[in-house]
Amino acid sequence: MELILSKNWHVPDQRKLSVAEKNGAYSSLKKIFGMTPLQVIEEVKASGLRGRGGAGFATGMKWGFIPKDNKKPVYLINNFDESEPGTFKDRMIAEKDPHMIIEGMIIASYAIGAHTSYIYIRGEYHRPWEILEEALKEAYAKGYLGKNILGSGFDLDIFQHRGAGAYICGEETALLSSLEGGRGYPRIKPPFPAIAGAWACPTIVNNVETLSNIPYIINNGGAAFKKIGTEKSAGTKLMSASGHINKPGVYEVEMGLPIRTFIEEHLGGVWKGRKVKGVVPGGSSFAPLTNDEAMRTNLDFESCAAAGTSLGSGGFYVMDDTTCMVRLLQFTTKFYAHESCGQCTPCREGSGWIFKIARRIESGNGRERDLNLLEDVCSNVVNGRTICVFADAMAMPVQGFLKKFRNEFEEHIRLGKCPHG
């Protein structure tokens, strides 16, 4: 398999511009400046690249939403607020090959007509912030950023903006509110950011991994990228693998790889010779898969959706057969109850109620009606009842755990304690 994103991660000092240039960094810029912005967008559309931040929306199509008659400034925002539990792949790109990110941002900015771009970086990511700051300085010094880049007449400035530790700011409109200096509250859509985003101007928000694929697409052509992966899920995907496995880490895999193969051949199997009990392929905000479901599911958007979950941001974690699913759900709901921004009543109140019920069941004080109560509360916070999809992201794992592992919840209630000790 051809590596696209991680091919130079093993190279010493790949973070430095001089080394990165030897490995092809910024080689795509002369090519794009010989193309029109529309031609760049069409090349990305032809690649079939879909967003790697969780939603999986077609990247080229998203870029094309910028109004053609726009007279306002246009902004590109790189969403590096990587806060989904179980996900840490964007951090690896920044630490191992930061100039790949910057190059992708230059191409995207040229395509959409942006002359100012921001990297909205998770506040806790201090080391990646330092690495990117140094890379930006090098790029400015070499003429890849600033005025009249490589004599093209195109100007671009990139700034980093550090978040303040709010998970909700990974949602693009909450991110924009925070970037503007306000409280990180999501906004009602429409209007969508491509029409009225940062400072009410047309704005494109893309994920770090998404933008890092762009240099390959420009250098090799959209058709070459399209040949990798599956028909509807093109390219490769970075997977943040953790949990009860022998070889945790970040892996670049071709879209469509069977989960069974990923666990057995890439991750070294389940630790301590145990068996798989459940798998979450896309991050904590999605439903888990049972062992049987996981073993017949592939790592691509369509296969995961057909199995009732999502590839999401690639936060892949494995639970072995000793895992208490009730305890895991308690930890998950505690996180979401804490991270709700509080703007919408169903989410603000519902997230707290869900956590309290899950904690009650895990502690041995659960009641038979609690399972129906959990389902009832979840049904009252999903499907458009709140401004953003945070409430849905909280409810989906709850509904999934109840559906797939209901017997464990019933056993906790019947025994009046956790059977796993």
Secondary structure, DSSP 8 states (H G I E B T S, - for coil): ---SSSTTTTSTTTTSHHHHHHTTTTTTHHHHTTS-HHHHHHHHHHHT-B-SSSS--BHHHHHTTS-TT--S--EEEEEE---STT--HHHHHHHH-HHHHHHHHHHHHHHHT-SEEEEEE-TT-HHHHHHHHHHHHHHHHTTSSBSSGGGSS--BEEEEEE--S-GGGGSHHHHHHHHTTS------SSS-TTTS-GGGS-EEEEEHHHHHTHHHHHHH-HHHHHTSB-SSSBSEEEEEEEESBSS-EEEEEETTEEHHHIIIIIS-SBGGG--EEEEESS-TTS--EEHHHHTT-EESHHHHHHTTS--TT-EEEEEETT--HHHHHHHHHHHHHHH--S-SHHHHHHHHHHHHHHHHHHTT---TTHHHHHHHHHHTT-SSSSSSSHHHHHHHHHHHHHHHSHHHHHHHHHHTS-TT-
